[in-house]
Amino acid sequence: MDRRSQGSSDRPNHGHRMSRHGKDLDDFMKALNLSIVLLIGQSMGASTIWALIQQLK
């Protein structure tokens, strides 16, 4: 996944809260129809995963 404002992704002036990054990850997995995944992240990637987990509660 090419995270918001990283690599070749869009660089919007909004949407840089961790909750939004978690939602982006959720949208990405849904778009690929992924239901069983192993997520590994370092630094911001790990924070994105935790933000996703918080939204699933």
C-alpha positions as CSV (number, residue, x, y, z in Angstrom):
1,M,0.0,0.0,0.0
2,D,1.3,3.4,-0.9
3,R,0.3,5.5,2.1
4,R,-1.3,9.0,1.8
5,S,1.4,11.6,1.0
6,Q,4.1,8.9,0.5
7,G,5.7,7.6,-2.7
8,S,3.4,8.1,-5.7
9,S,0.1,8.6,-3.7
10,D,-2.0,11.7,-3.6
11,R,-0.8,14.5,-1.3
12,P,-3.9,16.1,0.0
13,N,-3.8,19.0,2.5
14,H,-6.1,17.1,4.8
15,G,-6.6,13.6,6.2
16,H,-3.3,13.2,8.1
17,R,-4.7,12.0,11.4
18,M,-3.8,8.5,12.4
19,S,-7.5,7.5,12.3
20,R,-7.6,8.5,8.6
21,H,-4.6,6.4,7.9
22,G,-6.2,3.5,9.6
23,K,-9.3,4.0,7.5
24,D,-7.2,4.2,4.3
25,L,-5.7,0.8,5.3
26,D,-9.2,-0.6,5.8
27,D,-10.4,0.8,2.5
28,F,-7.3,-0.8,0.8
29,M,-8.0,-4.2,2.2
30,K,-11.7,-4.1,1.3
31,A,-10.8,-3.0,-2.2
32,L,-8.7,-6.1,-2.6
33,N,-11.3,-8.3,-0.8
34,L,-8.8,-9.3,1.9
35,S,-10.3,-10.8,5.0
36,I,-7.4,-12.8,6.6
37,V,-4.2,-10.8,6.7
38,L,-1.0,-10.5,8.6
39,L,-0.1,-6.9,9.0
40,I,3.5,-5.9,9.8
41,G,4.5,-2.3,10.2
42,Q,7.4,-0.2,11.5
43,S,7.0,3.3,12.9
44,M,4.2,5.0,11.0
45,G,3.1,1.7,9.6
46,A,2.7,0.2,13.0
47,S,0.7,3.3,14.1
48,T,-1.5,2.9,11.1
49,I,-2.2,-0.7,12.0
50,W,-3.1,0.2,15.6
51,A,-5.4,3.0,14.3
52,L,-7.2,0.3,12.2
53,I,-7.5,-2.0,15.1
54,Q,-9.0,0.8,17.2
55,Q,-11.7,1.3,14.5
56,L,-12.6,-2.3,14.4
57,K,-13.6,-2.4,18.1
